[in-house]
């Protein structure tokens, strides 16, 4: 099974999402939380730190683990405080939960909205 660490970065009642490139063979054009695969030698938290730097050039601040979501991919979501502004070539933005629910997002990410609602 593939383990994936996700950063649910929050600020002022909004969460950061980025849009996958239309040319990406996996989930093209969908909006998602930054993150990525946990390498065999990493913990989910270490993968989260690495992926934040690689994907959006942000340093990991405080991170709180949320319940792991089991499915075709095992998601390890973290509620994250990350200072600075994201730097990425992808489309991105800060969205309310209502706005996120209206975006095309991966089905597995939709399950995170309930946890986010309690945390924001």
Backbone as JSON Lines, residues from 0, in Angstrom:
{"i":0,"aa":"X","n":[0.84,-1.18,0.0],"ca":[0.0,0.0,0.0],"c":[0.88,1.24,0.0]}
{"i":1,"aa":"X","n":[0.44,2.26,-0.71],"ca":[1.16,3.52,-0.78],"c":[0.71,4.43,0.36]}
{"i":2,"aa":"X","n":[1.68,4.96,1.09],"ca":[1.41,5.93,2.15],"c":[1.7,7.33,1.61]}
{"i":3,"aa":"X","n":[0.78,8.25,1.88],"ca":[0.91,9.63,1.42],"c":[0.7,10.57,2.59]}
{"i":4,"aa":"X","n":[1.61,11.53,2.76],"ca":[1.48,12.56,3.79],"c":[0.87,13.8,3.15]}
{"i":5,"aa":"X","n":[-0.13,14.4,3.82],"ca":[-0.8,15.58,3.31],"c":[-0.71,16.72,4.31]}
{"i":6,"aa":"X","n":[-0.46,17.93,3.79],"ca":[-0.4,19.13,4.62],"c":[-1.7,19.91,4.46]}
{"i":7,"aa":"X","n":[-2.48,19.98,5.52],"ca":[-3.69,20.8,5.54],"c":[-3.28,22.11,6.18]}
{"i":8,"aa":"X","n":[-2.74,23.01,5.36],"ca":[-2.2,24.28,5.84],"c":[-3.37,25.25,6.05]}
{"i":9,"aa":"X","n":[-3.46,25.8,7.22],"ca":[-4.59,26.68,7.54],"c":[-4.11,28.07,7.94]}
{"i":10,"aa":"X","n":[-4.92,29.03,7.54],"ca":[-4.69,30.43,7.94],"c":[-6.02,31.16,7.93]}
{"i":11,"aa":"X","n":[-6.33,31.79,9.03],"ca":[-7.5,32.66,9.13],"c":[-8.78,32.0,8.57]}
{"i":12,"aa":"X","n":[-9.0,30.74,8.94],"ca":[-10.22,30.05,8.53],"c":[-10.21,29.54,7.11]}
{"i":13,"aa":"X","n":[-9.07,29.57,6.46],"ca":[-8.94,29.09,5.08],"c":[-7.83,28.05,5.0]}
{"i":14,"aa":"X","n":[-7.89,27.22,3.96],"ca":[-6.87,26.2,3.74],"c":[-6.23,26.38,2.38]}
{"i":15,"aa":"X","n":[-4.98,26.02,2.29],"ca":[-4.23,26.12,1.04],"c":[-4.45,24.87,0.19]}
{"i":16,"aa":"X","n":[-4.78,25.08,-1.06],"ca":[-4.86,23.99,-2.04],"c":[-4.14,24.43,-3.3]}
{"i":17,"aa":"X","n":[-3.63,23.45,-4.02],"ca":[-3.02,23.72,-5.32],"c":[-3.67,22.81,-6.35]}
{"i":18,"aa":"X","n":[-3.63,23.25,-7.6],"ca":[-4.28,22.49,-8.67],"c":[-3.25,21.69,-9.45]}
{"i":19,"aa":"X","n":[-3.49,20.4,-9.56],"ca":[-2.6,19.55,-10.33],"c":[-2.6,20.0,-11.79]}
{"i":20,"aa":"X","n":[-1.47,19.87,-12.44],"ca":[-1.37,20.25,-13.85],"c":[-2.3,19.39,-14.7]}
{"i":21,"aa":"X","n":[-2.86,19.99,-15.73],"ca":[-3.76,19.26,-16.63],"c":[-3.03,18.11,-17.33]}
{"i":22,"aa":"X","n":[-1.72,18.24,-17.49],"ca":[-0.93,17.19,-18.15],"c":[-0.51,16.08,-17.19]}
{"i":23,"aa":"X","n":[-0.78,16.22,-15.91],"ca":[-0.41,15.2,-14.94],"c":[-1.23,13.94,-15.22]}
{"i":24,"aa":"X","n":[-0.57,12.78,-15.33],"ca":[-1.32,11.55,-15.63],"c":[-2.19,11.06,-14.46]}
{"i":25,"aa":"X","n":[-1.92,11.55,-13.25],"ca":[-2.68,11.14,-12.08],"c":[-3.54,12.32,-11.61]}
{"i":26,"aa":"X","n":[-4.84,12.16,-11.61],"ca":[-5.79,13.17,-11.14],"c":[-5.56,14.55,-11.77]}
{"i":27,"aa":"X","n":[-5.47,14.62,-13.1],"ca":[-5.18,15.9,-13.76],"c":[-6.24,16.96,-13.46]}
{"i":28,"aa":"X","n":[-5.75,18.17,-13.16],"ca":[-6.62,19.31,-12.98],"c":[-7.38,19.38,-11.67]}
{"i":29,"aa":"X","n":[-7.22,18.38,-10.79],"ca":[-7.94,18.42,-9.52],"c":[-7.18,19.27,-8.5]}
{"i":30,"aa":"X","n":[-7.95,19.89,-7.61],"ca":[-7.38,20.68,-6.52],"c":[-7.07,19.74,-5.36]}
{"i":31,"aa":"X","n":[-5.92,19.96,-4.71],"ca":[-5.53,19.06,-3.63],"c":[-4.67,19.77,-2.61]}
{"i":32,"aa":"X","n":[-4.56,19.12,-1.46],"ca":[-3.64,19.58,-0.42],"c":[-2.24,19.16,-0.82]}
{"i":33,"aa":"X","n":[-1.21,19.97,-0.54],"ca":[0.15,19.56,-0.89],"c":[0.58,18.35,-0.07]}
{"i":34,"aa":"X","n":[1.45,17.58,-0.64],"ca":[1.97,16.39,0.03],"c":[2.48,15.41,-0.99]}
{"i":35,"aa":"X","n":[2.76,14.21,-0.52],"ca":[3.28,13.2,-1.44],"c":[3.61,11.91,-0.73]}
{"i":36,"aa":"X","n":[4.16,11.02,-1.52],"ca":[4.46,9.67,-1.04],"c":[5.49,9.66,0.07]}
{"i":37,"aa":"X","n":[5.26,8.78,1.02],"ca":[6.21,8.54,2.1],"c":[7.22,7.52,1.57]}
{"i":38,"aa":"X","n":[8.5,7.89,1.56],"ca":[9.55,6.99,1.1],"c":[9.79,5.91,2.14]}
{"i":39,"aa":"X","n":[10.34,4.75,1.72],"ca":[10.52,3.63,2.66],"c":[11.31,3.99,3.92]}
{"i":40,"aa":"X","n":[12.25,4.92,3.82],"ca":[13.07,5.25,4.99],"c":[12.51,6.42,5.8]}
{"i":41,"aa":"X","n":[11.31,6.92,5.46],"ca":[10.75,8.1,6.12],"c":[9.56,7.78,7.01]}
{"i":42,"aa":"X","n":[9.35,8.66,7.97],"ca":[8.09,8.67,8.7],"c":[7.14,9.59,7.91]}
{"i":43,"aa":"X","n":[5.85,9.49,8.14],"ca":[4.94,10.43,7.46],"c":[5.28,11.9,7.75]}
{"i":44,"aa":"X","n":[5.69,12.21,8.98],"ca":[6.04,13.6,9.31],"c":[7.28,14.05,8.53]}
{"i":45,"aa":"X","n":[8.28,13.19,8.41],"ca":[9.47,13.54,7.63],"c":[9.11,13.74,6.16]}
{"i":46,"aa":"X","n":[8.24,12.9,5.63],"ca":[7.79,13.04,4.24],"c":[7.06,14.36,4.06]}
{"i":47,"aa":"X","n":[6.23,14.71,5.04],"ca":[5.5,15.97,4.98],"c":[6.46,17.15,4.9]}
{"i":48,"aa":"X","n":[7.46,17.14,5.75],"ca":[8.47,18.23,5.76],"c":[9.15,18.32,4.39]}
{"i":49,"aa":"X","n":[9.58,17.19,3.86],"ca":[10.26,17.16,2.55],"c":[9.33,17.64,1.44]}
{"i":50,"aa":"X","n":[8.11,17.14,1.41],"ca":[7.17,17.48,0.35],"c":[6.79,18.97,0.38]}
{"i":51,"aa":"X","n":[6.63,19.54,1.56],"ca":[6.33,20.97,1.64],"c":[7.44,21.81,1.01]}
{"i":52,"aa":"X","n":[8.68,21.44,1.29],"ca":[9.8,22.16,0.7],"c":[9.84,21.96,-0.82]}
{"i":53,"aa":"X","n":[9.65,20.72,-1.27],"ca":[9.72,20.42,-2.7],"c":[8.57,21.04,-3.48]}
{"i":54,"aa":"X","n":[7.37,20.95,-2.96],"ca":[6.19,21.37,-3.72],"c":[5.89,22.86,-3.65]}
{"i":55,"aa":"X","n":[6.02,23.44,-2.46],"ca":[5.61,24.84,-2.3],"c":[6.65,25.72,-1.61]}
{"i":56,"aa":"X","n":[7.86,25.19,-1.4],"ca":[8.97,25.94,-0.81],"c":[8.59,26.56,0.54]}
{"i":57,"aa":"X","n":[7.88,25.78,1.36],"ca":[7.5,26.25,2.7],"c":[8.12,25.36,3.76]}
{"i":58,"aa":"X","n":[8.54,26.0,4.85],"ca":[9.07,25.27,5.99],"c":[7.91,24.81,6.86]}
{"i":59,"aa":"X","n":[8.01,23.62,7.37],"ca":[6.98,23.08,8.26],"c":[7.08,23.74,9.62]}
{"i":60,"aa":"X","n":[5.96,24.3,10.09],"ca":[5.87,24.83,11.45],"c":[5.26,23.75,12.32]}
{"i":61,"aa":"X","n":[4.27,24.11,13.1],"ca":[3.58,23.13,13.93],"c":[2.76,22.19,13.05]}
{"i":62,"aa":"X","n":[2.73,20.92,13.43],"ca":[1.95,19.92,12.68],"c":[1.26,18.99,13.66]}
{"i":63,"aa":"X","n":[-0.04,18.82,13.47],"ca":[-0.84,17.92,14.3],"c":[-1.41,16.83,13.43]}
{"i":64,"aa":"X","n":[-1.1,15.59,13.77],"ca":[-1.61,14.46,12.99],"c":[-3.12,14.31,13.18]}
{"i":65,"aa":"X","n":[-3.81,14.1,12.08],"ca":[-5.24,13.8,12.09],"c":[-5.4,12.3,11.85]}
{"i":66,"aa":"X","n":[-6.59,11.76,12.03],"ca":[-6.77,10.32,11.82],"c":[-6.36,9.9,10.4]}
{"i":67,"aa":"X","n":[-5.67,8.77,10.33],"ca":[-5.24,8.21,9.05],"c":[-6.45,7.68,8.31]}
{"i":68,"aa":"X","n":[-6.49,7.93,7.0],"ca":[-7.58,7.45,6.16],"c":[-7.09,6.29,5.31]}
{"i":69,"aa":"X","n":[-7.69,5.13,5.52],"ca":[-7.32,3.93,4.76],"c":[-8.18,3.84,3.51]}
{"i":70,"aa":"X","n":[-7.59,3.46,2.42],"ca":[-8.28,3.28,1.15],"c":[-7.28,2.7,0.17]}
{"i":71,"aa":"X","n":[-7.49,2.94,-1.11],"ca":[-6.5,2.48,-2.08],"c":[-5.12,3.07,-1.8]}
{"i":72,"aa":"X","n":[-5.12,4.27,-1.2],"ca":[-3.91,4.94,-0.73],"c":[-4.14,5.26,0.74]}
{"i":73,"aa":"X","n":[-3.13,5.09,1.55],"ca":[-3.23,5.4,2.98],"c":[-2.8,6.85,3.19]}
{"i":74,"aa":"X","n":[-3.76,7.71,3.53],"ca":[-3.49,9.13,3.72],"c":[-3.16,9.45,5.17]}
{"i":75,"aa":"X","n":[-2.06,10.16,5.36],"ca":[-1.62,10.63,6.67],"c":[-1.77,12.15,6.67]}
{"i":76,"aa":"X","n":[-2.94,12.68,7.03],"ca":[-3.14,14.13,7.01],"c":[-2.6,14.78,8.28]}
{"i":77,"aa":"X","n":[-2.06,15.97,8.11],"ca":[-1.57,16.76,9.23],"c":[-2.15,18.16,9.12]}
{"i":78,"aa":"X","n":[-2.65,18.68,10.21],"ca":[-3.05,20.07,10.29],"c":[-1.77,20.86,10.5]}
{"i":79,"aa":"X","n":[-1.49,21.81,9.63],"ca":[-0.17,22.42,9.57],"c":[-0.24,23.94,9.67]}
{"i":80,"aa":"X","n":[0.71,24.48,10.41],"ca":[1.01,25.91,10.38],"c":[2.36,26.02,9.68]}
{"i":81,"aa":"X","n":[2.4,26.78,8.59],"ca":[3.64,26.94,7.83],"c":[3.8,28.43,7.53]}
{"i":82,"aa":"X","n":[4.9,29.01,8.0],"ca":[5.1,30.44,7.76],"c":[5.45,30.73,6.3]}
{"i":83,"aa":"X","n":[5.28,31.97,5.89],"ca":[5.66,32.39,4.55],"c":[4.57,32.14,3.53]}
{"i":84,"aa":"X","n":[4.88,32.51,2.31],"ca":[3.95,32.32,1.2],"c":[4.4,31.16,0.33]}
{"i":85,"aa":"X","n":[3.45,30.39,-0.16],"ca":[3.81,29.28,-1.04],"c":[4.42,29.78,-2.35]}
{"i":86,"aa":"X","n":[5.36,29.02,-2.86],"ca":[5.95,29.31,-4.17],"c":[5.82,28.04,-5.01]}
{"i":87,"aa":"X","n":[4.99,28.13,-6.03],"ca":[4.74,26.99,-6.91],"c":[4.32,27.5,-8.27]}
{"i":88,"aa":"X","n":[4.59,26.73,-9.3],"ca":[4.16,27.09,-10.65],"c":[2.71,26.68,-10.9]}
{"i":89,"aa":"X","n":[2.14,25.9,-10.0],"ca":[0.75,25.46,-10.15],"c":[-0.2,26.55,-9.69]}
{"i":90,"aa":"X","n":[-1.45,26.48,-10.16],"ca":[-2.48,27.38,-9.63],"c":[-2.69,27.02,-8.17]}
{"i":91,"aa":"X","n":[-2.95,28.03,-7.34],"ca":[-3.15,27.77,-5.92],"c":[-4.01,28.86,-5.31]}
{"i":92,"aa":"X","n":[-4.45,28.61,-4.09],"ca":[-5.24,29.61,-3.38],"c":[-5.56,29.17,-1.98]}
{"i":93,"aa":"X","n":[-6.15,30.11,-1.23],"ca":[-6.61,29.88,0.14],"c":[-8.13,29.82,0.07]}
{"i":94,"aa":"X","n":[-8.73,28.73,0.54],"ca":[-10.16,28.48,0.37],"c":[-10.85,28.17,1.69]}
{"i":95,"aa":"X","n":[-12.1,28.61,1.81],"ca":[-12.93,28.2,2.94],"c":[-13.39,26.76,2.69]}
{"i":96,"aa":"X","n":[-13.93,26.14,3.72],"ca":[-14.43,24.77,3.55],"c":[-15.55,24.71,2.51]}
{"i":97,"aa":"X","n":[-16.41,25.7,2.51],"ca":[-17.5,25.75,1.54],"c":[-16.94,25.84,0.12]}
{"i":98,"aa":"X","n":[-15.92,26.64,-0.07],"ca":[-15.29,26.77,-1.39],"c":[-14.59,25.47,-1.79]}
{"i":99,"aa":"X","n":[-13.93,24.82,-0.84],"ca":[-13.26,23.55,-1.14],"c":[-14.28,22.51,-1.59]}
{"i":100,"aa":"X","n":[-15.42,22.45,-0.9],"ca":[-16.45,21.47,-1.23],"c":[-16.97,21.65,-2.65]}
{"i":101,"aa":"X","n":[-16.86,22.87,-3.2],"ca":[-17.35,23.14,-4.56],"c":[-16.28,22.91,-5.63]}
{"i":102,"aa":"X","n":[-15.03,22.69,-5.21],"ca":[-13.94,22.47,-6.16],"c":[-13.87,21.0,-6.57]}
{"i":103,"aa":"X","n":[-13.34,20.73,-7.77],"ca":[-13.07,19.33,-8.11],"c":[-11.83,18.86,-7.33]}
{"i":104,"aa":"X","n":[-12.03,17.98,-6.36],"ca":[-10.94,17.47,-5.54],"c":[-10.95,15.95,-5.6]}
{"i":105,"aa":"X","n":[-9.82,15.31,-5.29],"ca":[-9.79,13.85,-5.27],"c":[-10.78,13.32,-4.23]}
{"i":106,"aa":"X","n":[-11.44,12.21,-4.52],"ca":[-12.41,11.65,-3.57],"c":[-11.82,11.42,-2.17]}
{"i":107,"aa":"X","n":[-10.59,10.98,-2.1],"ca":[-9.98,10.74,-0.79],"c":[-9.83,12.04,0.0]}
{"i":108,"aa":"X","n":[-9.56,13.14,-0.69],"ca":[-9.43,14.42,0.01],"c":[-10.76,14.91,0.53]}
{"i":109,"aa":"X","n":[-11.85,14.56,-0.13],"ca":[-13.18,14.98,0.31],"c":[-13.47,14.45,1.72]}
{"i":110,"aa":"X","n":[-12.95,13.29,2.05],"ca":[-13.17,12.71,3.37],"c":[-12.49,13.55,4.47]}
{"i":111,"aa":"X","n":[-11.53,14.37,4.11],"ca":[-10.82,15.19,5.09],"c":[-11.62,16.43,5.51]}
{"i":112,"aa":"X","n":[-12.61,16.8,4.74],"ca":[-13.34,18.03,5.03],"c":[-14.02,18.0,6.39]}
{"i":113,"aa":"X","n":[-14.51,16.84,6.81],"ca":[-15.15,16.72,8.12],"c":[-14.14,17.0,9.23]}
{"i":114,"aa":"X","n":[-12.93,16.42,9.11],"ca":[-11.89,16.66,10.11],"c":[-11.47,18.14,10.11]}
{"i":115,"aa":"X","n":[-11.41,18.74,8.93],"ca":[-11.05,20.14,8.84],"c":[-12.1,21.04,9.49]}
{"i":116,"aa":"X","n":[-13.35,20.69,9.31],"ca":[-14.42,21.49,9.88],"c":[-14.29,21.59,11.4]}
{"i":117,"aa":"X","n":[-13.91,20.49,12.02],"ca":[-13.73,20.5,13.48],"c":[-12.5,21.26,13.91]}
{"i":118,"aa":"X","n":[-11.48,21.34,13.02],"ca":[-10.21,21.93,13.39],"c":[-10.12,23.42,13.11]}
{"i":119,"aa":"X","n":[-10.96,23.94,12.23],"ca":[-10.85,25.37,11.87],"c":[-11.64,26.26,12.8]}
